[in-house]
């Protein structure tokens, strides 16, 4: 299934994408696509619904983040071997874990606001893991049972704030609109191998990132298990799993960063696409 949320910010309704890519209204069956909606029993109930029996949404509404505001928006840093190489960083011995502000959480096609004082705003296409049941101290063998599905995340980053302003990465990761998520949650039964997905980013039509989840250092199972030993993961939580090479910071001989008026377009094989316009905050 492909589950989504559509409508104005703060008033999104639940929806499902049918086999023809048409938007169907799920509001008669769900209050929202939230943690309770993507629990295993609820997903089984939703899977039994014939999408053709649902009302068709005829317009092209705004899409919200594919899951209602999570309790935890977790990110993994430097998790692609080829991305670590382009930035000159050592391969991490354990996953680098940080939290992205929930103020960053936004719809997949909403404008991205370049913060005041920014000169190094950057893009990062990432595979998002959506948690379906509480995960606390789970083993790698049990980790996948806690996953509801996957989505696209753009871990937008301000590199000066992140790297040059002291302290942790949070200042460069948590700015408003810096976490577009969606367009939809694709349930795990539709993703044969999350470690073999192509993912890419374009800026103003120029391909910047073109990678594969094959080069992840820590895979989905390892990440869910590892994070659950430090942070209890709740239904609806999202984990962004790192980015492949091609970020602006890594461009040679001169890094490239985003400016107001530009457009980002990014996607992951089988999980959909996002498009964001850059605007000044």
N, C-alpha and C positions, 0 to 999 in steps of 0.2 A: 504494500500500500504506500501511497504518497499522501501524507497528511499535511495540512497547511492552515494558515490563519490569514484572513483577508478583511479589509476594511480600514477605517481611520485609526490612527494611533490611539490606543486605550479603549477602543471599541471594536476590536477584531472579532470575527466570527469563525467557527471551525469549518474547515472544508476538506474535501478529498479530490484528488486529481484522478479522472477516470482513464481508461485505457487509450482513449483518443486525445488525451491531454486537455480535456475540458474540465472546468472547475465545477464541482458539485457542493451543494450546501449540506453540511452535517449538523446543523444546529438543532434539528429535531432529535438527535441522538447524543449530542455532547454539549456541555456548557462552553467548553474551550478545549483546545489541544494543550493540555497541561500534564502535570505529573500523573494524576489519577487516570487521565485518558490513555496514557501510553503504558500503563501497567499491563503485565501479560494477559490477565483475564479480560481487560477492556480491549486490548488489541485483537484478541481472538473473537470477541463479539463484533468488533468493527469489520473484521475480515469476512464475516459471514454476510455482510450487507452487499447487495448488488448495487454497484455505483450508478447504474442506469435508473435505479428506483429513486435516486436522490434528486431534488430540484436542481436544475441547471442555473448557474450564475451567468447571466447573459453578458454582463459588462466585463470590463477588464479592471477590476478594483486594485487598489494598493495591496501588496502583500506584507504582512507583518512577519516578525521572526517566527520561524515554524513551530516553536514551542513557547508557551507563555513564560514570562520572566522566570528564569531558574533561581534556585537558591545559591548555586555555585556555578560560576563561569570560569572554568579551569583552563589553563593553557600550558603547553609543553614547549620549551624553547630548544633550539638547536637540535632538532630531532631528525634531520635528514643529513646523511653523511656528505652528500654533494653540496648542501647549503653550508654546512660547517666549513667545508673546504674553501668555498668562495669568500667567506668572511674571515678566514684565517684562524678560526677557533678550533680548539682541541675537541675530539670526540668525547662527549660526556660519558662518564662511567655509570651514572644513574640519571634518570630523567630529571631535567630542570623543570620545576613546577612553579607556576605563579598564577595569581588570580587576576582576572580582568574585571574592572569595575562594571557593575550592572548598568551604570549610566551609559556605557559603551554599546550595550545590547540594542540592536536596531533591526529594521526590516532589510531584506536583501537588496532592495532597489532604492532605499531611502538615500537622500543626499548625505555625503560624508563631509563633516565640517573640519576644515584645517584650523587647528587651534591658534589663538592669538600668540604671536611671537614665534610661530613655527617656521623653520626653514628646511626641515628634513622629514617630512611626512612620507611614509613608505607603505607599500602593499605587501600582503602575505596571504595567498590562497592556502586554505588548510582543510583537511578532512575533520569534520566534527563528529564526535561520538555523543549520542543522546542516551542518557541513562533511563532505564525503565523500571528498575526496582532498587531498593536501598542496598548499597554496596559498602560493607564495612569489613576490613581485614579479609577480603576474598582472595582465594588462590587463583593462579593463572588458569587452572583447569575449570574453575567456576565462573571466571570473569565474564565470558560472553553471555551467560544466562542473565546478566544484569543490564545488557545492552538492548535498548528498544530499536535503535536504528542509527542512521547516519545522515549528515547534511553538509552543506558547504558553509564555511566560515571565512570571512576576510579579517584576519588579525591585523588591522591597520595599526601602524606604529610610528611614533615620532622619535627618530633616532637620536637627536640631540638630547631630548628630554630623557630618553631611555638610558643612554650611554654616558653622556657628558655632564649631566647635572647632579651627579652624586646619588648615593643610595641605591635602591632597588630599581627594577625595570618598570615598576607600576606607573610612574609618572608619564612614561612614553606609550603606555598600552591602554590606559583607562579613560582617555578623553572621550567626551560625548560623541556618539555615532561611530566609535572605532571598532565595533563588533557586529557588522552585518551578518545575519544568520538566516539560512534558508536557500532557496525558496520554499522547499518542503522537507519534511522528515521522511526519508525512505526507510521502511522497516527492514530489519536485517535479513529477512528471508529473501529479499529481492537483491541483495548484494552478495554475490557468490564468494568473492574474496576481497575484503577491504584492503588487503596488501597488494593489490594489483589493479589500481585505479589511476588513470591519467588525470592530472590536474594542471590548470593553466591560468595565466592572467594576461590580459592585454590592457595597455594604456593608450588611449586615442587610436585604437586599432593596431598598435604595434605589439607583437607578442613579446612579453617580458619573461614570463615563467612558463615552462613546459616540462613537467616532471612526472614522476610516478611514485605512488606510495610504496613501491618495491624498495626504495632507498631509505625508508624510515629506519632509524637506529633501533628504536623501541616500538614494537608493534601494538596493535589495538589491545590485545589480551594482556600484554605486559603493562601497558599504561593504566588500564582500568584497575588491575590488581595493585600496582604500585601506589597509585594515587589513593586508593581506598585504605591504605595503611596509615595515611596521614590526614586525609580529609574524608569524612563520611559523605558518600555520594548519594543524592536523593533523586527520586523520579523527576525527570524534567531537567536535570543538570546537564550541562554541555561541556565537553572537553575538546578543545581545539588542539590538534596533535602535531603541530609544527608545519613548516613550509619547505618546499623544494627550492633549488637555486633559482636565481633570476630576480631577486629583490633589488630595489634601487640602490641600497647600501653596497651591494656587491658588484655593481657595474664597473667595468674597467674601460679606460683608465680613470674615468671620472664618475662618481656616483650620480644617480639620477633621482630626483625627488619630485613629489606631486605639487601642483599649483592649482589655485581656483580656476574653474572653467574646464579642467580636464575631465575625462571619463574613464573609469575603470570597468572592465568587463572580465569576469572570471567564472570558472566552473570546474566541476569534477564529473568524470564519466559516470553516467547513470544517476547522478544526484542533482542535476540542474545547473542553472547559471544565475549569476547576479550581475547587475549593472548599477553603478553609482556615479553620480556627478559630484565633483569636488567643489565645495563652496567655502567662502571665508566665514569663520565663526564670528 
